[in-house]
Amino acid sequence: MIHFEHKEYLWCLLILAILAVLWVIAQRISRRRLEGWADRSMFGRLIPDRSGWRPVAKMVLILMAIGLLIVALANPQFGTRIQKGKRAGSDLAICLDVSNSMMAEDIQPNRLERSKRVVTNLLSTLTGDRISLVIFAGESFIQMPLTNDYSATKLFLDDISCDMIPTQGTAIGDAIGKAMNTFGYGDADRQWEKNKSRAIIVISDGENHEDDAIEAARAAAKEGIRVCTIGMGLAEGTPIPEYDRNGRNTGYKKGPDGSIVMTKLNEQMLQNIASAGDGVYVRAGNVNSGLGDITKLIESLDKSDFEEAEFSSYESRYMYPLAAAVICLLAEILIFERRNRKWNIDDIL
């Protein structure tokens, strides 16, 4: 099966049809001009060396050469070969808070959307590492298992919303446990090997803390897993907007007494979790610059060899249409538009 590395160049083949039409139109115009001053039956006498097929052949060869050059530019590939290679990298788990407080707009556009952007920026810095997604509120579950398919990760990330978990709260400890599960921890079918090639990144406002996240982070660190936290929100506090099914703002979330509920970043809690997990903490206000600290931590992790992978690659064969194009051009040059004149001794004398 033929594969083209640059398929977009094949659209240029449409130029051949345009050139062919223009050439036919030009030939008809030229013929009409000749018929304007001489009868068609007289063409053979007036232009004895005129050829009917040579101009056509030359044009066909030119069009073929252009077409073959376009095909060569698209780089046809076939003749696949099987290669073996090893991938080395670290394992990362992203724990993303989807509680209602993440809809607060103290950072634009809101805490959850900013969190997604942070994950996207983080993905752009990864090379060869595997990643998993865990979402949590009052409880947690694995949104995406460990993979090195970053495109799939972005698709899963886009689908995350605050209505995915009805139980409200911020069960960070449970999320850390689920993240460890994505690495194979606690799996009876897999042999757990303690190493320093794994990290967990918790993105949350840290509010409404419901379990012992510090102890969970400490337990992860004992297994060689670094736990980092990114704080989303501001310490000043802000109301939580509410929306109807059509996405229209219906006001702000209120408590049982009718007062507006305020949410603010629990920065101390997130700092304590990162400290217990032997990781780093980054605040939302300086997340763009602080993300570099997390990236450095990821780069410092040990690299594990993943399973040996077999993959096929295509052999480039652009040289064949290129050589054929050169042959067509040489043939076009060697063909004259008019018939070759026959030489004899009388012409020489």
C-alpha positions in Angstrom: 0.0 0.0 0.0 1.3 3.4 -1.0 1.5 6.1 1.7 2.2 9.8 1.0 4.1 11.7 3.6 2.8 15.1 2.4 -0.7 14.4 1.0 -1.6 18.1 0.8 0.8 18.5 -2.2 -1.3 16.1 -4.3 -3.9 18.8 -4.6 -1.5 20.5 -7.0 -2.3 17.7 -9.5 -5.4 19.8 -10.4 -3.0 22.2 -12.1 -2.4 19.5 -14.8 -6.1 19.6 -15.8 -6.0 23.4 -16.0 -2.8 23.4 -18.1 -4.3 20.7 -20.5 -7.5 22.8 -21.0 -5.4 26.0 -21.6 -3.2 24.1 -24.2 -6.3 22.8 -26.1 -7.8 26.3 -26.2 -4.5 27.7 -27.5 -4.3 25.1 -30.2 -7.9 25.9 -31.3 -7.1 29.6 -31.5 -4.0 28.9 -33.5 -5.9 26.7 -35.9 -8.6 29.3 -36.4 -6.0 31.9 -37.3 -4.5 29.6 -39.9 -8.0 28.9 -41.4 -8.4 32.7 -41.6 -5.9 33.1 -44.4 -5.7 29.6 -46.0 -8.0 26.6 -46.5 -7.3 23.6 -44.3 -6.5 21.4 -47.3 -3.7 23.8 -48.2 -1.9 23.4 -44.8 0.2 20.5 -46.1 1.6 22.5 -49.0 2.1 25.8 -47.0 3.7 24.1 -44.0 5.2 20.8 -45.4 7.1 20.0 -42.2 4.2 20.5 -39.9 3.4 17.5 -37.6 0.1 16.7 -36.0 1.2 14.3 -33.2 4.6 15.9 -32.1 3.1 19.0 -30.3 0.6 16.7 -28.6 3.4 14.3 -27.5 5.5 17.1 -26.2 2.6 18.5 -24.2 1.8 15.1 -22.8 5.4 14.6 -21.7 5.5 18.0 -20.0 2.3 17.3 -18.1 3.6 13.9 -17.1 6.8 15.4 -15.9 5.0 18.0 -13.8 2.7 15.4 -12.4 5.6 13.1 -11.4 7.4 16.0 -9.8 4.3 16.8 -7.7 4.1 13.1 -6.7 7.8 13.1 -5.8 7.2 16.2 -3.7 4.5 14.4 -1.8 7.1 11.7 -1.0 5.4 8.3 -1.8 6.3 5.7 0.8 5.8 1.9 0.7 7.7 -1.2 1.5 7.2 -1.1 5.3 9.7 -2.5 7.6 9.3 -3.7 11.2 11.6 -2.1 13.8 12.0 -2.7 17.5 12.7 0.0 20.0 12.5 0.8 23.7 10.7 3.7 25.2 12.1 5.2 28.4 10.2 7.8 30.6 8.4 8.5 33.8 4.9 7.8 34.9 2.7 10.8 35.9 -0.8 10.9 37.3 -2.8 14.1 37.2 -5.5 14.5 39.9 -8.0 17.1 38.9 -10.5 18.7 41.3 -14.0 18.9 39.8 -15.9 20.0 42.9 -18.4 22.9 42.4 -15.9 25.4 43.9 -13.8 24.9 40.8 -16.4 26.9 38.9 -15.3 30.1 40.8 -14.1 32.8 38.5 -11.5 34.4 40.7 -9.0 33.3 38.1 -10.1 33.5 34.5 -12.0 32.0 32.9 -12.6 29.8 36.0 -10.6 27.5 38.1 -11.5 24.3 36.2 -10.7 25.7 32.8 -7.5 27.2 34.0 -6.6 23.8 35.4 -7.2 22.2 32.0 -4.9 24.7 30.4 -2.2 23.9 32.9 -2.4 20.2 32.1 -2.3 21.0 28.3 0.8 23.1 28.9 2.4 20.3 30.9 1.7 17.8 28.1 3.6 20.0 25.7 6.7 19.6 27.8 6.6 15.8 28.0 8.6 13.5 25.8 8.1 9.7 26.2 6.4 9.9 29.6 3.2 8.1 30.4 0.3 10.0 32.0 -3.1 9.1 33.6 -6.0 11.3 34.7 -7.9 11.0 38.0 -10.9 13.3 38.7 -12.2 13.9 42.2 -14.7 15.8 44.4 -16.2 14.0 47.4 -15.0 10.8 45.8 -12.7 10.0 43.0 -12.4 7.7 39.9 -9.9 7.1 37.2 -10.8 9.1 34.1 -8.0 7.7 31.9 -5.5 4.9 32.6 -1.8 5.3 32.1 -0.9 6.0 28.5 1.6 7.8 26.3 -1.0 8.9 23.8 -1.2 12.7 24.5 -3.8 13.3 21.9 -6.2 10.9 23.7 -5.3 12.6 27.0 -6.4 16.0 25.5 -9.7 14.4 24.4 -10.4 13.0 27.9 -9.4 16.4 29.4 -11.9 18.3 27.2 -14.7 16.2 28.5 -14.1 16.9 32.2 -16.7 19.0 33.9 -17.9 19.8 37.4 -21.1 17.7 37.1 -19.2 14.4 36.6 -19.2 13.6 40.3 -22.4 14.4 42.2 -20.8 13.9 45.7 -19.3 17.2 46.7 -16.2 17.7 48.7 -12.4 17.5 48.1 -11.2 14.0 48.7 -7.6 14.5 47.8 -6.4 11.5 49.8 -8.7 9.2 47.9 -7.5 10.8 44.6 -3.9 10.1 45.5 -4.8 6.5 46.2 -6.5 6.2 42.8 -3.4 7.8 41.2 -1.2 5.1 42.8 -3.5 2.5 41.4 -2.9 3.7 37.9 0.8 2.9 38.4 -0.1 -0.6 39.4 0.0 -0.2 43.2 -2.3 -2.6 44.9 -2.9 -4.7 41.8 -2.7 -8.4 42.6 -2.0 -9.2 38.9 1.0 -6.9 38.7 4.2 -7.1 40.7 4.8 -3.7 42.4 8.3 -2.4 42.1 9.3 0.6 44.2 11.3 3.2 42.2 11.6 6.9 41.7 10.2 7.3 38.3 6.6 8.2 39.3 4.9 11.5 40.3 1.4 12.6 41.2 0.2 16.2 40.4 -2.8 17.4 42.4 -4.7 20.4 40.9 -7.2 21.8 43.4 -8.4 24.7 45.5 -7.9 22.5 48.6 -11.2 23.5 50.1 -13.7 21.3 51.9 -10.9 18.8 52.7 -12.5 15.4 53.7 -9.8 12.8 54.2 -6.2 12.6 55.4 -4.5 13.8 52.2 -1.3 14.5 54.1 -1.0 10.9 55.2 -1.9 9.7 51.7 0.9 11.9 50.3 3.3 10.6 52.9 2.4 7.0 52.0 3.0 7.7 48.3 6.4 9.2 49.1 7.4 6.0 51.0 6.8 4.2 47.7 9.1 6.6 45.8 6.2 8.6 44.3 6.6 12.4 44.5 3.4 14.3 45.1 3.1 17.9 43.8 0.2 20.3 44.2 -1.0 23.2 42.2 -3.4 25.7 44.0 -6.2 27.0 41.9 -7.9 30.2 43.2 -7.2 33.2 45.4 -7.1 33.4 49.2 -9.4 36.4 49.3 -12.5 34.3 48.5 -15.2 34.6 45.8 -18.8 33.3 45.2 -19.5 30.2 43.2 -21.7 30.9 40.1 -24.5 28.5 39.2 -25.8 27.8 35.7 -28.9 26.2 34.2 -28.9 23.5 31.6 -28.6 26.1 28.8 -25.4 27.5 30.4 -27.0 30.7 31.6 -25.9 32.2 34.9 -28.7 31.9 37.5 -26.9 33.6 40.3 -24.5 32.3 43.0 -24.5 29.2 45.2 -26.2 29.8 48.6 -26.0 28.0 51.9 -28.9 26.6 54.0 -29.3 30.0 55.6 -29.7 31.7 52.3 -26.3 33.5 52.4 -24.0 33.3 49.4 -21.3 30.7 49.8 -17.8 32.0 49.4 -14.9 29.8 48.3 -11.2 30.5 48.8 -7.9 28.8 48.2 -6.7 26.6 51.1 -3.1 27.2 50.3 -1.7 25.9 53.6 -3.3 22.5 53.1 -1.8 22.1 49.6 1.6 23.2 50.8 1.5 20.5 53.5 0.4 17.8 51.0 3.4 18.7 48.8 5.8 18.8 51.7 4.6 15.3 52.9 4.8 14.0 49.4 8.4 15.2 48.8 7.1 17.4 46.0 6.6 21.1 45.1 3.7 23.5 45.4 2.7 26.1 42.8 0.1 28.7 43.3 -2.4 29.6 40.5 -1.3 33.2 40.4 2.2 32.3 39.2 1.4 28.9 37.7 3.0 29.8 34.3 6.4 30.4 35.9 5.9 27.9 38.7 5.2 25.2 36.3 8.9 25.1 35.5 9.6 23.9 39.0 7.2 20.9 38.4 8.8 20.3 35.0 12.2 20.2 36.6 11.0 17.7 39.2 9.6 15.5 36.4 12.9 15.7 34.5 14.7 14.7 37.6 12.7 11.5 38.0 14.3 8.2 37.1 13.4 6.9 33.6 11.9 3.4 33.4 12.1 1.3 30.2 8.6 0.6 29.0 7.7 -2.5 27.1 9.6 -3.2 23.9 7.5 -1.9 21.1 7.3 -3.1 17.5 6.3 -0.6 14.9 6.4 -0.2 11.1 7.9 2.6 9.2 7.6 3.5 5.5 10.5 3.7 3.1 10.6 6.9 1.1 10.4 6.2 -2.7 10.4 9.8 -4.1 13.4 9.1 -6.2 11.4 6.9 -8.6 8.8 9.5 -9.8 11.7 12.1 -9.8 13.7 10.0 -12.1 10.7 9.3 -14.3 10.0 13.1 -14.5 13.6 13.7 -15.7 13.2 11.1 -18.4 10.0 12.7 -19.6 11.7 16.1 -19.8 14.6 14.7 -21.7 12.2 13.0 -24.1 10.3 16.2 -24.6 13.5 18.0 -25.5 14.5 15.4 -28.1 11.2 15.6 -29.9 10.9 18.5 -32.3 7.6 20.1 -33.1 8.1 19.8 -36.8 9.1 16.8 -38.8 12.8 16.3 -39.3 14.0 17.3 -42.8 15.5 14.5 -44.9 19.0 15.3 -46.0 20.5 14.2 -49.4 23.5 14.9 -51.6 21.7 17.6 -53.6 21.1 19.6 -50.3 24.8 19.4 -49.5 25.9 20.5 -52.9 
